[in-house]
Amino acid sequence: MQRRAFVGGIAAIALGVPVDTRAQPSAKPARVGFLTAGSRSSYESGERRAHRDAFTNRLRQLGWIERANLLLESRYADGRYDRLPALASELVAARVDVLFANAAPAALAAKQATTSIPVVFETLGDPVAAGLVSTLARPGGNLTGISGLGPDLSGKRLAIWGLAFKPRTDDMREAPAIVVINGLLERGADVAVHDPEALAQAKKVFGDRVTYHRVNYEALAGADALIVVTEWNEFRRPDFERMKQLMRRPIIFDGRNIYEPQVMREHGFTYVSIGRAAVRG
């Protein structure tokens, strides 16, 4: 197995870059560690299934086929962040070739568990502030990955659709929206939020740092971009033309893959989703 090419393939998934990392014949299957604070059920059949499918599909495109030349070792903390260090140590003991860490807490646990196994992380926050890397230009050590946010969002208005941990609840414990919104606020963004049920809970978390909207379209007024965080059914068939009229710029970051790229192209949106080619409006 060509380990450098393999690690490059995992990094390509996180970074979204076209890298020539096709699998080469090998008697020994590659072993990938997948570490997340989420639950097994959410990734295998629930709201985060699209993320796992995007991960394995991209590996398949690069020539790495699960149970053929690839063994995927997954560890789920089920929302208990205190379990992440032990789970990371399990993956190191399993002698994985590369460890993919979903979000900063998992990446920090992986960083503490190994200084030799390559760790690829994905986070919407600041990897420098989180203590993952020294600088963005020169990360150093055995970690690489991607941050979903730029350094300065001053003067930008960003709309968030979906605050709850999952649809049909107002539960915001361990909700991804908290990490996303805090990261946006730290960079100076003006954040407008909407959720069908979780606004009251969100006010306990964010106070007056964001603006709250009971109608999803109201959150889009003057927005430079929309970020879809929770896949409520209410968001699946919006009036795209109305959205474009309300937004300052027709840009959507879809963290749940609830829209089809071709449809977004036809409506003139710049559209970024998980594990799929971006659409430029």
matplotlib code that plots the C-alpha trace (Angstrom):
import matplotlib.pyplot as plt

x = [0.0, 1.3, 0.6, 1.3, -1.2, -3.7, -3.3, -3.6, -6.9, -8.3, -7.1, -8.6, -12.0, -11.7, -10.1, -12.3, -9.4, -8.8, -5.8, -4.5, -4.6, -6.0, -5.5, -2.7, -2.7, -1.7, -1.9, -2.7, -5.9, -5.7, -7.1, -8.9, -10.0, -13.2, -13.7, -16.7, -18.6, -21.9, -23.8, -23.6, -27.3, -27.2, -24.4, -25.7, -29.4, -30.1, -29.6, -25.8, -26.0, -25.3, -22.0, -20.8, -22.0, -20.2, -17.0, -17.1, -18.3, -15.4, -13.0, -14.6, -14.1, -10.4, -10.2, -10.6, -13.4, -14.7, -14.2, -12.1, -8.9, -10.1, -11.0, -13.0, -12.6, -15.4, -15.7, -18.7, -18.8, -22.6, -22.5, -20.2, -17.1, -15.3, -15.2, -13.2, -9.7, -10.3, -11.8, -8.9, -6.5, -8.4, -7.9, -4.2, -4.0, -5.8, -2.8, -4.9, -3.0, -4.8, -7.4, -10.2, -11.6, -15.0, -15.0, -12.5, -13.2, -12.5, -9.4, -8.0, -8.5, -6.7, -3.9, -3.4, -3.4, -0.8, 2.1, 2.9, -0.4, -1.7, -4.8, -7.2, -9.8, -12.9, -14.1, -16.3, -14.3, -10.8, -8.2, -5.6, -7.8, -8.8, -5.2, -5.2, -2.4, 0.2, -0.8, -3.0, -0.1, 2.2, 0.1, 3.1, 2.9, 0.8, -2.5, -4.0, -7.6, -10.0, -11.8, -15.1, -14.7, -12.5, -10.6, -12.9, -16.6, -17.1, -20.0, -21.4, -24.9, -25.3, -28.6, -28.9, -31.8, -31.9, -30.8, -31.9, -29.7, -32.2, -35.6, -38.8, -37.2, -36.2, -33.2, -30.0, -27.6, -24.5, -26.2, -23.8, -25.5, -23.9, -20.4, -21.2, -22.9, -20.2, -17.6, -19.4, -19.9, -16.2, -15.4, -17.7, -20.6, -24.2, -26.2, -29.9, -31.4, -34.6, -35.8, -39.4, -39.2, -35.9, -35.9, -36.7, -33.9, -31.5, -32.2, -30.9, -27.6, -27.0, -29.0, -29.1, -26.0, -28.1, -31.5, -34.3, -37.0, -40.1, -40.4, -37.5, -37.7, -37.4, -33.9, -32.8, -33.3, -30.0, -28.1, -24.7, -25.2, -27.6, -26.2, -28.5, -27.6, -30.7, -32.7, -36.2, -38.8, -39.9, -36.6, -36.7, -39.0, -38.6, -39.4, -35.9, -36.8, -38.1, -34.9, -32.8, -34.9, -34.4, -30.7, -27.9, -25.9, -27.4, -25.0, -26.1, -23.9, -25.9, -24.6, -27.4, -27.4, -31.1, -31.0, -29.9, -26.9, -28.5, -31.6, -29.4, -27.6, -30.8, -31.9, -28.6, -27.2, -23.7, -24.1, -21.7, -22.8, -21.1, -19.0, -20.4, -19.0, -19.7, -22.1, -21.1, -23.9]
y = [0.0, 3.5, 5.2, 8.7, 8.4, 6.9, 9.7, 12.1, 10.6, 11.1, 14.6, 15.2, 14.2, 16.8, 19.5, 18.9, 19.0, 16.8, 14.6, 11.6, 9.1, 6.0, 2.8, 0.5, -3.3, -4.4, -7.6, -5.6, -3.6, 0.0, 0.8, 4.1, 5.3, 7.4, 9.3, 11.4, 12.6, 11.7, 8.4, 5.3, 5.4, 9.0, 8.1, 4.7, 5.5, 8.9, 12.6, 12.2, 9.3, 11.7, 12.6, 9.0, 8.1, 11.1, 10.0, 6.4, 7.3, 9.6, 6.9, 4.5, 7.1, 7.1, 3.3, 2.4, -0.1, -1.0, -4.7, -5.1, -3.1, -0.9, -1.5, 1.3, 1.4, 3.7, 4.9, 6.9, 8.8, 9.1, 12.7, 12.0, 14.1, 12.6, 9.3, 10.7, 10.2, 6.5, 6.0, 7.7, 5.5, 2.5, 3.5, 4.1, 0.6, -0.8, 0.6, 2.6, 4.1, 7.4, 8.8, 11.0, 13.2, 14.8, 18.2, 19.8, 17.8, 14.5, 16.0, 17.2, 13.7, 12.2, 14.7, 13.7, 10.0, 10.0, 12.1, 9.7, 8.5, 11.2, 12.9, 14.6, 16.8, 18.7, 21.6, 24.7, 26.5, 28.0, 25.1, 27.5, 28.8, 25.2, 24.2, 21.8, 23.4, 26.2, 28.3, 27.8, 28.3, 25.8, 23.4, 21.3, 18.0, 15.1, 17.0, 18.5, 19.3, 22.1, 24.9, 25.9, 29.6, 32.4, 34.6, 37.7, 37.9, 41.5, 43.1, 39.8, 38.7, 34.9, 33.1, 29.8, 27.3, 24.7, 24.9, 21.7, 18.7, 16.9, 17.5, 17.3, 18.4, 21.6, 19.8, 21.8, 19.7, 19.0, 20.7, 21.4, 24.8, 26.0, 25.4, 26.9, 30.0, 30.6, 30.4, 32.9, 35.3, 35.1, 36.3, 39.3, 38.0, 39.2, 36.0, 35.5, 32.2, 30.2, 26.9, 25.6, 24.6, 25.5, 29.3, 29.4, 27.1, 29.0, 32.2, 30.5, 29.7, 32.8, 35.6, 38.7, 37.9, 36.7, 37.7, 35.2, 34.7, 32.6, 32.5, 31.0, 33.5, 36.4, 35.2, 35.5, 39.3, 40.8, 37.6, 37.0, 33.3, 30.6, 27.7, 24.7, 22.9, 20.7, 18.9, 19.9, 18.8, 22.4, 23.3, 20.8, 22.5, 26.3, 29.0, 29.4, 32.5, 34.2, 33.2, 34.8, 38.0, 38.3, 37.4, 39.8, 37.0, 33.6, 31.3, 28.2, 26.0, 22.8, 20.7, 18.1, 17.6, 18.3, 20.0, 18.6, 20.4, 20.5, 22.2, 24.8, 25.4, 25.9, 28.5, 30.3, 29.6, 29.1, 25.8, 23.9, 20.6, 17.6, 15.2, 16.6, 19.0, 22.7, 24.6, 28.1, 30.5]
z = [0.0, -0.8, 2.5, 1.4, -1.4, 0.9, 3.5, 0.6, -0.3, 3.2, 3.2, -0.2, 1.2, 4.0, 1.8, -1.2, -3.7, -6.7, -5.8, -7.8, -5.0, -6.8, -4.8, -5.8, -5.5, -2.0, 0.0, 3.2, 3.4, 4.4, 7.8, 8.5, 11.9, 12.1, 15.4, 16.2, 19.2, 17.5, 17.8, 15.7, 15.0, 13.7, 11.2, 10.1, 9.8, 11.2, 10.4, 9.8, 7.4, 4.5, 6.1, 6.4, 2.9, 1.5, 3.3, 2.1, -1.4, -2.0, -0.8, -3.3, -6.0, -5.1, -5.3, -1.7, -1.2, 2.2, 3.1, -0.1, 0.3, 3.1, 6.7, 8.4, 12.2, 13.6, 17.1, 18.4, 21.7, 21.7, 22.7, 25.7, 25.0, 27.9, 26.0, 23.1, 24.5, 25.3, 21.8, 20.1, 22.1, 20.8, 17.2, 17.8, 19.4, 16.3, 14.3, 11.8, 8.9, 9.2, 11.6, 10.5, 13.2, 12.8, 14.6, 16.9, 20.1, 18.3, 16.7, 20.0, 21.4, 18.4, 18.8, 22.4, 21.5, 18.8, 17.4, 14.5, 12.9, 10.4, 11.7, 9.2, 10.8, 9.7, 11.8, 11.3, 14.0, 14.2, 14.3, 15.7, 18.6, 19.3, 19.7, 16.8, 14.8, 15.2, 12.2, 9.2, 6.8, 8.7, 10.7, 11.8, 13.6, 12.3, 11.8, 8.7, 7.7, 6.9, 8.7, 7.3, 8.2, 7.0, 9.5, 9.3, 8.6, 9.8, 7.9, 6.7, 7.6, 7.7, 8.1, 9.9, 9.2, 11.9, 15.5, 17.3, 17.5, 15.2, 13.6, 15.6, 18.9, 20.6, 22.2, 21.6, 23.8, 21.7, 18.7, 15.8, 15.4, 18.7, 17.3, 13.9, 15.3, 18.0, 15.3, 13.1, 16.0, 16.9, 13.4, 13.6, 11.6, 12.1, 12.5, 11.9, 13.0, 12.4, 13.8, 13.9, 17.5, 19.2, 19.3, 23.0, 23.8, 21.5, 23.4, 26.5, 24.6, 22.6, 24.4, 22.3, 20.2, 17.3, 15.9, 16.0, 13.3, 13.5, 9.7, 7.8, 5.0, 7.4, 8.4, 4.8, 4.5, 3.4, 4.1, 2.4, 2.7, 4.2, 6.3, 6.6, 9.9, 10.7, 8.0, 9.0, 6.3, 6.3, 4.6, 1.8, -0.7, -0.3, -2.8, -4.2, -6.3, -3.2, -1.4, -4.1, -3.9, -0.2, 0.0, -0.7, -2.3, -3.4, -1.5, 0.4, 2.5, 3.0, 5.9, 5.4, 1.6, 1.4, -2.0, -5.4, -6.9, -10.4, -9.0, -7.3, -10.5, -12.4, -9.8, -10.0, -6.5, -5.4, -3.5, -1.3, 0.2, 1.8, -0.4, -3.7, -6.2, -5.5, -7.8, -8.8, -9.4]

ax = plt.figure().add_subplot(projection="3d")
ax.plot(x, y, z, "-o")
ax.set_aspect("equal")
plt.show()
